[in-house]
Amino acid sequence: MNNSILIKNGHIIDPSQGIDRIGDILIEGGKIAEIRTQSIEHRTQIKNTKLKTQNSELKTIDASGLYVIPGLVDMHTHLREPGFEHKETIKTGTMAAVKGGITSVCCMPNTNPVNDNETVTEFILRKASAEGVCYIYPIGAITKGEKGEELAEMGKMYEAGCVAFSDDGKSVMNSLIMRRSLEYSKIFNVPIISHCEDIHLVDDGVMNEGKFSTLLGLRGIPSASEEAIVARDIILSKLAGGRLHIAHVSTEGSVKLIRQAKERGVNVTAETCPHYFSITEKAVEGYNTNAKINPPLRTERDVEAIKEGLKDGTIDVIATDHAPHHRDEKLLEFDRAPFGISGFETSISLSLQLVHDGILSMPELIEKMTLNPAKILRINKGALEAGSDADMSLMDIKREYKVEPDKFISKGKNTPFDGWTLKGMPVITICKGKIFDYRG
Amino acid sequence: MKDLVGIKEIEKSDIERILNTASSFKDVLKRDIKKVPALRGKTVVNLFFEPSTRTKTSFELAEKRMSMDVLNFSVPTSSVVKGESLLDTVRTIEAYGVDFIVIRHSSSGAPHFIARNVNASVISGGDGINEHPTQALLDAFSIIEKKGRLEGLKIAIVGDILHSRVAKSNIYCLAKLGAKVRLIGPPTLIPMDLPEGVTVFHDMDEGIKDTDVIMMLRIQMERQGKGFFPSTGEYSMLYGLNINRLGLAKKDAIVMHPGPMNRGIEISSEVADCQQSVILEQVTNGIAVRMAVMYLLSGMQENE
């Protein structure tokens, strides 16, 4: 822990300081001691001066040809603990996250019991410090039991460590309760993260409503079920104030609504997930339960709109919505299988495709996966500043590999990207003073 | 072709081969001794996870006419109620050494899911709101029997298209065989993004004009409370087939219904029992078509 680590010659990207150049980073005692992106002489100097002052062993990592980025901040995940440890645990989930270059995760409250009171929050944080290999920031439920009926004790949960509130998995269908939650959350200046889905319009749907739902004879979920609530919540946030954050945007219409709202000055932010810009509803063909997710995979047109929204800044954040399930739970009839994709271990690779395709620059992508979520959550993460925790990831963005779910660290092997060849992966993640090396 | 899970998944030539073979089996059914030894020694299990009388009976009779050993497995007596997964149930049954699995299930895609996971031939007896392939095959067979062809015929399918697996299979089957398909029903019961070439009518009188075939679908009473239509009375007024409406179709148009009928709702008794109705012939043809499907799939098994 107290050993020093010198990362040499990496291409450092830190959107918080506008760094995008080759440099060295010195880590001491789990904190960033110094960053130099200057000349070679300066870098030699770091090594000499620091080594003289510290009597600890220096480990040098040659990062030539690699990007060095702040550890990714994933603001939308399901770690399943407490209650669903057969799907994932805080230990396995955070280990999988770190493999994906993620060093801070927010866990959604739909556990059993629901994280709707400070006791559950405290349990999660205790587990996190005992077994978690990365940082965990719990998200509390907006309403008791995520039932949408009465507000949960946000204040107590905030004091215990919750950084945001959400009834993720469902919408707060009662507009009055949603209004109140936006108003009340202003006391703590925390975001209300809205899972936008009009449950009446969903009507037991299991995939996107359209050509493929007709073709497969599966009940459809119209885009309107998402868009109706995105529109409602934007309107409510104008009325109530607060900081509305729209979770997992999947449709063209949602992108347009959020874009217009931002133009009109509404205080709204939004996230999407890698699957919404990587694949379409076509992935469901053959009744592939690993492509069953909520909101559902949409059309080519929606995928293009999501990319456009990422490019023009309408969508601020890329999060995984990591939703691991046990293999047996997905090995069922399509309409009986649960919704969700195991996302930690493919997220950055799928997102790097946006850079390969010229949609985002490397700093723009990293900003959406580090600085932006950290700002929304108001956590001191997502930057490579001297004095901050040394959370970072070393990426080889040219390295190709095949997705093999059986090799996932996550308990959830449920991915529609099985067998895909992806380009770009973290080769080393540093978190809490430990080095996780995946070059083997 | 190992399985018959849907019409979508098979070619025009497969459909034609099934219909031709069914025609030979229909001759068998006219004989005094209606049984052939074609599939003696083969074992079939009828796995019905949803209540069914006619489809199950039709399959069972077809299986017996082919001299197969028949096992019946229905939900209330099975371990499914004990919480066993579909896959475990099916794998257990396969371990008994069955050659065919006929499955009806309320989940769309259940036959496809099973077919991927077992070696036995899987035949769909209807899955969710997806397909009911043998029904479409017997419908096509019945039309050809009456009209001599399918190519170019105007065929109206009337009712709850959205939830009807019979309609879905018929749309694919009739389109593959060159018929002109019209769908008639309220906008709440017509799915989005239909295959090309299919036309939709919300006005029944307009839709059945000059048609050669009218296929009526059963209306499910439970749809009433869910806002698809306000009442069965109003549904009947707008989309029920009565003698007057039948007069708008071609003089020699035939009327079909997959059963069970709601007399007085989607179809009037007068129409159901009239000369143009082929409803009972559909039932007989169902046996011949199902015999043909099993015979041909068995041939495929031998070849592999």
Interface residues (C-beta under 8 A of the other chain):
Chain A: E209 G210 K211 S213 T214 L215 L216 G217 L218 R219 G220 G286 Y287 D328 L331 L332 E333 F334 D335 R336
Chain B: K8 S85 L86 L87 H105 S107 S108 G109 A110 H112 F113 R116 D127 G128 I129 N130 E131 R165 K168 P191 M192 D193 L194 P195
